[in-house]
Amino acid sequence: MNHGYEASLVKRVVNQLVASIVNGEYKDNVLPPQVILSKKHGVSRTIMREALSVLISRRMLDVRPKTGTRIRPAGEWLIIDSEVAEWRLRALPDTDCMRRLVHFRSLVDPPAAALAATRANRHQRIAINAAFQRLVHASPSEDLQSSTEEALLTAIVDASGDEVLRQMGSVVRVGIRALKASLRMQPNALARVTESQLSDYGRVVRAIDTADGNGARLAMSQVLGRTASMWVEEPV
């Protein structure tokens, strides 16, 4: 069996296990023995062991003598991982989780905007401006609005030239998608928030264009302040 095929099998089993965990299919939050799981998912015990190791490394499972493999509380899952963040939001889309993601975003987007203002090259500035224009013309009632906002933020983080911020940004985008999905249930609120944030995003883009790092940071913080007000009582 080649390595690529094994990796795809492990990924498939991981996704299946996560779906079962999120759906609460395991009694008392305890997984069956590996031999039973292997038969259920039609894979070897080696593949199953690797799949379980992935979830253990992401703090979703806990293995102890005599108690077997137990599912840890969703609040303990390794959220600084884009896939785990998405899984947790599926399992526990609570206000506390949203608060943490918004706070985490505050550690990424403002400093990324400040760095982009001083580091972005001509092509990156053009890309940021183009992404902003797509956001301006996107309907807030459609999925396009969420994808264009994500594209703008990704362009800004990429222009920062900071690899750590790029990696952290992948988790941030999961939070944005979750927030927008929730806001789709409140179309009036979504339109109001988007209108006010557009003005803030415009200030971010203009600050980046003029190499105003501090201005870009402050404007992005204002964007996050509006986002935070939807989910937390205190500002980010």
C-alpha positions in Angstrom: 0.0 0.0 0.0 1.6 3.3 -1.0 2.0 6.2 1.4 -0.4 8.5 -0.4 -3.2 5.9 -0.3 -2.6 5.3 3.4 -2.7 9.0 4.2 -6.0 9.4 2.3 -7.4 6.4 4.3 -6.3 7.9 7.6 -7.9 11.3 6.6 -11.2 9.6 5.7 -11.3 7.7 8.9 -10.5 10.8 10.9 -13.4 12.7 9.3 -15.7 9.8 10.0 -14.7 9.6 13.6 -15.1 13.3 14.0 -18.6 13.1 12.5 -19.5 10.4 15.0 -18.1 12.4 17.9 -19.8 15.6 16.9 -23.1 13.7 16.5 -22.8 12.2 19.9 -22.9 8.6 18.6 -20.6 7.1 21.3 -22.3 6.0 24.5 -20.8 7.7 27.6 -18.3 9.4 25.4 -16.2 6.2 25.2 -15.0 4.8 21.8 -15.3 1.1 21.1 -12.0 -1.0 21.0 -9.8 -0.5 18.0 -10.6 -3.9 16.5 -14.4 -3.0 16.4 -13.7 0.4 15.0 -11.5 -1.1 12.3 -14.2 -3.5 11.2 -16.8 -0.7 11.3 -14.8 1.6 9.1 -13.3 -1.2 6.9 -9.7 -0.4 7.5 -6.7 -2.2 9.1 -5.9 -1.7 12.7 -2.8 0.2 11.7 -4.8 2.8 9.8 -7.3 3.0 12.7 -4.4 3.5 15.2 -3.0 6.3 13.1 -6.4 8.0 12.8 -6.9 7.8 16.6 -3.4 9.2 17.1 -4.4 12.3 15.0 -7.3 13.0 17.3 -5.3 12.3 20.4 -2.6 14.8 19.3 -5.4 17.4 18.8 -6.6 16.7 22.4 -9.9 15.4 21.3 -9.3 11.9 22.7 -7.8 10.6 25.9 -6.4 7.1 26.3 -6.0 5.7 29.8 -5.4 2.2 31.2 -8.7 0.2 32.0 -10.9 3.1 30.8 -10.3 2.9 27.1 -10.4 5.8 24.7 -12.6 8.6 25.9 -13.8 11.7 24.2 -12.5 14.9 25.9 -14.8 17.9 26.5 -15.0 20.1 23.4 -13.6 23.0 25.4 -10.3 21.1 25.7 -9.8 20.4 22.0 -6.7 22.0 20.4 -8.5 25.0 18.8 -5.2 26.5 17.4 -5.7 24.2 14.4 -8.1 25.1 11.6 -9.7 21.7 11.3 -10.2 21.3 15.1 -11.6 24.8 15.3 -14.1 23.9 12.7 -14.9 20.6 14.4 -15.4 22.4 17.7 -17.8 24.9 16.2 -19.8 22.0 14.8 -19.9 20.3 18.2 -20.2 23.4 20.4 -21.1 26.6 18.6 -21.3 28.6 21.9 -20.7 32.2 22.7 -17.6 31.3 24.7 -16.0 29.6 21.7 -16.9 32.6 19.5 -15.4 35.0 22.1 -12.1 33.1 22.0 -12.0 33.1 18.2 -12.6 36.8 18.0 -9.9 37.4 20.6 -7.5 35.1 18.6 -8.3 37.1 15.5 -7.2 40.3 17.4 -3.8 38.7 17.7 -3.5 38.2 13.9 -5.3 40.8 11.8 -4.3 44.2 13.3 -0.5 43.3 13.4 -0.8 41.8 9.9 -2.4 45.0 8.6 0.4 47.1 10.2 3.1 44.9 8.6 1.3 45.0 5.2 1.4 48.8 5.3 5.2 48.8 5.4 6.0 45.6 3.6 3.4 45.1 0.8 4.7 45.4 -2.8 2.9 47.0 -5.6 1.2 43.8 -6.7 0.1 43.0 -3.2 -1.4 46.5 -2.8 -3.3 46.1 -6.0 -4.6 42.7 -4.8 -5.8 44.2 -1.5 -7.6 47.0 -3.3 -9.2 44.6 -5.7 -10.4 42.3 -2.9 -11.8 45.4 -1.1 -13.7 46.4 -4.2 -15.2 42.9 -4.5 -16.3 43.1 -0.9 -17.9 46.5 -1.4 -20.0 45.2 -4.3 -20.9 41.8 -2.7 -24.4 41.3 -1.4 -24.4 40.8 2.3 -27.3 38.3 1.9 -25.2 35.9 -0.1 -22.3 33.5 0.6 -20.3 35.7 -1.8 -20.1 38.4 1.0 -18.4 36.0 3.4 -15.9 34.7 0.8 -14.9 38.2 -0.3 -14.3 39.4 3.2 -12.2 36.3 3.8 -10.3 37.0 0.5 -9.5 40.6 1.6 -8.2 39.5 5.0 -6.1 36.7 3.5 -4.6 39.2 1.0 -3.7 41.5 3.9 -2.1 38.7 6.0 -0.2 37.4 2.9 1.1 40.9 2.3 2.5 41.1 5.9 5.2 38.6 4.9 4.9 37.0 8.3 4.7 33.2 8.1 3.5 32.8 11.7 0.6 35.2 11.0 -0.2 33.3 7.8 -0.6 30.1 9.7 -2.5 31.6 12.6 -4.8 33.3 10.0 -6.1 29.9 8.7 -7.7 29.4 12.2 -9.0 32.9 12.2 -10.8 32.3 8.9 -12.7 29.4 10.4 -14.0 31.8 13.0 -15.1 34.3 10.4 -17.0 31.6 8.5 -18.7 30.5 11.7 -19.7 34.0 12.6 -21.1 34.7 9.2 -23.0 31.5 9.2 -24.7 32.5 12.5 -25.4 36.0 11.2 -27.2 34.6 8.2 -30.0 33.8 10.7 -30.3 37.5 11.3 -30.2 39.2 7.9 -31.0 42.7 9.2 -28.1 42.6 11.7 -25.8 41.3 9.0 -26.6 44.2 6.7 -26.1 46.8 9.5 -22.8 45.3 10.7 -21.4 44.9 7.2 -22.2 48.5 6.3 -20.3 49.9 9.3 -17.4 47.5 8.8 -17.0 48.4 5.1 -16.1 52.0 6.2 -13.5 50.5 8.6 -12.1 48.2 6.0 -11.8 51.1 3.6 -9.7 52.9 6.2 -7.5 49.8 6.6 -6.9 49.6 2.8 -6.2 53.4 2.6 -3.7 53.1 5.4 -1.9 50.2 3.7 -1.8 52.2 0.5 -0.2 55.1 2.3 2.2 53.0 4.3 0.6 54.1 7.5 1.2 51.0 9.8 -0.3 52.5 12.9 -3.4 53.7 11.1 -3.9 50.2 9.5 -3.6 48.6 12.9 -6.1 50.9 14.5 -8.6 50.6 11.6 -8.4 46.8 11.7 -8.9 46.9 15.5 -12.1 48.9 14.8 -13.3 46.2 12.5 -12.8 43.6 15.2 -14.4 45.8 17.8 -17.6 45.7 15.8 -17.4 42.0 15.3 -16.7 41.5 19.0 -19.8 43.5 20.0 -22.0 40.9 18.4 -20.6 38.1 20.6 -19.1 39.5 23.8 -19.9 42.2 26.3 -16.4 43.5 26.6 -14.4 44.8 23.6 -11.6 42.7 22.1 
